[in-house]
Amino acid sequence: MSHLSGWLDERGLDGSSLSTEAVDRFVLDRRAAGYRDARSAWSLRPLLEYLREVGAAPLLVQPQVVGPAEVMVADYASYLTRERGLADLTVRRETDLVRPFLAARVVGVGDVLGLDSLTAVEVTAFMLARSESASPATVQRTGTALRSLLRFLHLRGVIGASLVGAVPTAANWKLAGLPKYLTPEQAGMLLASCDLATAVGRRDLAILTLLARLGLRASEVAVLELEDIDWRRGEITVRGKGDRHERLPLPSDVGEALSGSRTRPWHMTCGFRPQIRTG
């Protein structure tokens, strides 16, 4: 949003100038600048829809159904709505993803959609080309949408054989590059970095100690209240998922970190070897 606002300001424009053409120019400039995310008009859709609803951006003018590719897109959209019962927003997402594939199949003077000769090699080639210009998540969604389109085309008899198997699976592993946990040495360095001379530093130490020593989730630490700590019994009540409350023993080092009375990092005064999960 900040980049788009700055882009408009540099050109003396405002939200009322956010036409489809202006959005396309912004996306092209963003790609040229080397950005790796928000490189398509699709990524701006939530923002544009909101601005149009409040009257800050011009309403989207629906293009007329012209040409064989758009006729097929309209037929496919009708199928998704009537036979599969998908919501309008989902239908727009699906059709936007497969529109380039259909447009590339127009042959001759633009009035013939050459799908009868479609081959598995061409399907795979389209996906490989898409992977070079789109993010892994977009490629994954494109593959799902293309499989759906190919099933539709086969069902309608437009193509003679199902080519769903020709769509390669896009690899998109979440957090694949992150370690599963910090080493004891890394955890010690993290805890030692807290400045105990400040209230923020003591708070950070308490949070990190709870994560490392008791293995709590971030959400469980965030909802802790003073009433959850029973100092006399040496227990702490943890509010987990599904409104579950569990009582855990409160180690002395965790209690000292919570009370803010510590003068040096807890890992220097106990034998516990922490393993902080990053997931």
C-alpha positions in Angstrom: 0.0 0.0 0.0 2.8 2.4 0.8 4.6 1.7 -2.5 1.4 2.2 -4.4 0.7 5.5 -2.6 4.2 6.7 -3.3 3.9 5.7 -6.9 0.7 7.7 -7.3 2.1 10.7 -5.5 5.2 10.8 -7.7 2.8 11.2 -10.7 0.5 13.7 -9.1 -2.3 11.1 -9.0 -4.7 9.9 -6.3 -7.1 7.0 -5.8 -9.5 8.2 -8.4 -6.8 7.5 -11.0 -6.6 3.8 -10.2 -8.0 2.5 -13.4 -7.1 -0.9 -14.8 -4.4 0.7 -17.0 -2.9 2.6 -14.1 -2.7 -0.6 -12.0 -1.0 -2.4 -14.9 1.6 0.3 -15.2 2.2 0.2 -11.4 2.8 -3.6 -11.6 5.2 -3.2 -14.5 7.2 -0.6 -12.6 7.3 -2.8 -9.6 8.6 -5.7 -11.6 11.2 -3.5 -13.2 12.4 -2.3 -9.8 13.2 -5.9 -8.9 10.5 -6.6 -6.3 9.8 -10.3 -5.7 6.3 -10.0 -4.3 3.1 -8.1 -5.3 4.1 -8.4 -8.9 0.7 -8.8 -10.4 -2.6 -6.9 -10.5 -4.2 -9.9 -8.6 -2.2 -9.0 -5.5 -3.8 -5.6 -5.4 -7.4 -7.0 -5.7 -8.3 -6.8 -2.0 -7.1 -3.2 -1.7 -8.8 -2.1 -5.0 -12.1 -3.8 -4.1 -12.1 -1.9 -0.8 -11.3 1.5 -2.5 -14.0 0.9 -5.1 -16.6 0.1 -2.4 -15.9 3.4 -0.5 -15.8 5.4 -3.7 -12.1 6.2 -3.6 -11.3 4.4 -6.8 -13.2 4.2 -10.1 -15.5 1.2 -10.5 -14.1 -1.7 -12.6 -15.6 -1.7 -16.0 -16.3 -5.3 -17.0 -14.8 -6.1 -20.4 -17.1 -7.3 -23.1 -16.9 -11.0 -24.0 -15.0 -10.7 -27.2 -13.0 -13.5 -28.9 -12.9 -17.2 -28.5 -10.8 -17.2 -25.4 -13.1 -14.9 -23.5 -16.1 -16.9 -24.7 -14.5 -20.1 -23.2 -13.7 -18.2 -20.0 -17.3 -17.1 -19.7 -18.5 -20.7 -20.3 -16.0 -22.0 -17.7 -17.1 -19.4 -15.2 -20.7 -20.4 -15.6 -19.8 -24.0 -15.0 -17.9 -23.1 -11.8 -20.9 -21.1 -10.6 -23.8 -23.3 -11.5 -22.4 -26.8 -11.4 -19.7 -26.5 -8.8 -21.4 -23.9 -6.6 -18.3 -21.7 -6.2 -18.5 -18.1 -4.9 -18.1 -15.2 -7.3 -14.7 -14.2 -5.8 -13.4 -17.8 -6.2 -14.7 -17.9 -9.8 -12.9 -14.7 -10.6 -9.6 -16.0 -9.2 -9.9 -19.3 -11.1 -10.7 -17.7 -14.4 -8.0 -15.0 -14.0 -5.4 -17.8 -13.5 -6.4 -19.8 -16.6 -7.2 -16.9 -18.9 -3.5 -16.6 -20.2 -3.5 -20.3 -21.0 -6.6 -20.0 -23.2 -5.5 -16.7 -24.8 -2.3 -18.4 -25.9 -4.3 -21.1 -27.7 -6.0 -18.6 -30.1 -4.7 -19.2 -33.6 -5.2 -17.7 -37.0 -6.8 -14.3 -37.2 -8.1 -14.6 -33.6 -11.4 -16.3 -34.2 -10.3 -19.9 -33.5 -9.4 -21.5 -30.2 -7.1 -24.4 -31.1 -7.8 -26.7 -28.2 -8.6 -29.8 -30.3 -4.9 -30.3 -30.9 -3.7 -29.5 -27.3 -0.9 -31.8 -26.1 0.5 -32.7 -22.8 3.8 -31.1 -23.8 2.1 -27.7 -24.3 0.3 -27.9 -21.0 3.6 -28.6 -19.2 5.4 -25.9 -21.2 2.8 -23.3 -20.0 3.4 -24.2 -16.4 7.2 -24.1 -16.7 6.9 -20.6 -18.3 4.6 -19.5 -15.5 7.1 -20.6 -12.9 9.7 -18.2 -14.3 7.6 -15.1 -13.7 5.4 -15.9 -10.7 5.9 -16.8 -7.1 5.7 -20.4 -6.0 2.4 -19.9 -4.3 0.9 -18.4 -7.5 2.3 -21.2 -9.6 0.7 -23.7 -7.2 -2.7 -22.0 -7.5 -2.3 -21.8 -11.3 -1.7 -25.5 -11.4 -4.8 -26.2 -9.4 -6.9 -23.9 -11.6 -5.5 -25.4 -14.8 -6.3 -28.9 -13.7 -9.9 -27.8 -13.1 -10.1 -26.2 -16.5 -8.8 -29.3 -18.2 -11.4 -31.5 -16.5 -14.0 -29.0 -17.7 -12.7 -29.1 -21.3 -12.7 -32.9 -21.3 -16.1 -33.1 -19.8 -17.4 -30.7 -22.5 -15.7 -32.8 -25.2 -13.5 -29.9 -26.3 -10.4 -32.0 -25.8 -10.3 -35.7 -26.5 -8.3 -36.9 -23.5 -7.8 -35.7 -20.0 -4.5 -33.9 -19.7 -4.7 -33.3 -16.0 -1.7 -35.4 -15.4 0.4 -33.2 -17.6 0.2 -30.3 -15.1 3.4 -30.5 -13.0 3.1 -30.1 -9.2 4.7 -26.9 -8.0 7.0 -27.2 -5.0 6.0 -24.7 -2.3 7.3 -25.9 1.1 6.4 -23.5 3.9 9.3 -22.4 6.1 11.6 -24.9 4.3 14.6 -22.8 5.0 14.1 -22.3 8.7 15.8 -24.5 11.4 13.6 -26.6 13.6 15.0 -25.1 16.8 17.9 -22.9 18.1 21.0 -24.6 19.4 21.7 -24.2 23.1 24.5 -21.7 22.3 22.2 -19.6 20.1 19.5 -19.7 22.7 22.0 -18.6 25.3 23.1 -15.7 23.1 19.5 -14.7 22.5 18.7 -14.6 26.2 21.9 -12.8 27.1 21.0 -10.0 24.6 18.2 -8.8 26.9 19.0 -5.6 28.6 18.0 -6.1 32.2 18.5 -2.5 33.0 15.3 -1.6 31.1 11.7 -2.7 31.6 11.5 -3.8 28.0 14.6 -5.9 28.4 13.2 -7.6 31.5 9.9 -8.2 29.7 11.8 -9.8 26.7 13.7 -12.0 29.1 10.5 -13.2 30.7 8.9 -14.0 27.4 11.9 -15.8 26.0 12.3 -17.8 29.2 8.7 -19.0 29.1 9.2 -20.0 25.5 12.5 -21.8 26.1 11.9 -23.3 29.6 8.3 -24.4 29.4 7.9 -24.7 25.6 4.8 -22.5 25.5 3.3 -21.2 22.3 3.6 -17.5 21.5 -0.2 -17.2 21.8 -0.1 -18.9 25.2 2.4 -16.4 26.5 0.5 -13.4 25.1 -2.7 -14.2 27.1 -1.0 -14.8 30.4 -2.3 -12.7 33.3 -1.0 -12.1 36.8 -3.8 -14.3 38.2 -2.4 -17.2 36.2 0.6 -17.4 38.4 0.3 -19.1 41.8 3.5 -18.1 43.6 2.8 -20.0 46.8 2.1 -23.3 45.0 4.8 -22.7 42.4 2.4 -23.2 39.5 1.4 -21.4 36.3 -1.9 -21.8 34.5 -1.6 -22.0 30.7 -4.6 -21.2 28.5 -4.3 -23.3 25.4 -6.3 -24.0 22.3 -10.0 -24.7 22.7 -10.1 -22.7 25.9 -8.2 -25.5 27.7 -6.5 -24.5 31.0 -3.5 -26.5 32.2 -1.4 -26.0 35.3 2.3 -26.5 35.0 5.1 -26.3 37.6 6.7 -22.9 37.8 10.5 -23.4 37.9 12.3 -20.9 40.1 14.3 -19.5 37.2 11.1 -18.8 35.2 9.5 -17.2 38.3 12.6 -15.0 38.8 12.4 -13.9 35.1 8.7 -13.1 35.5 9.1 -11.1 38.7 11.9 -9.1 37.1 14.3 -9.7 40.0 17.0 -11.3 37.9 20.4 -9.6 37.5 21.9 -12.0 35.0 20.6 -14.3 32.3 18.9 -17.5 33.7 21.0 -19.9 31.6 24.1 -18.8 33.6 22.5 -19.9 36.9 21.0 -23.3 36.0 21.9 -26.4 34.2 19.0 -26.4 31.7 20.0 -26.5 28.1 17.3 -24.7 26.1 16.0 -25.6 22.7 13.8 -22.8 21.4 11.6 -23.8 18.5 11.3 -21.3 15.7 8.1 -22.8 14.1 
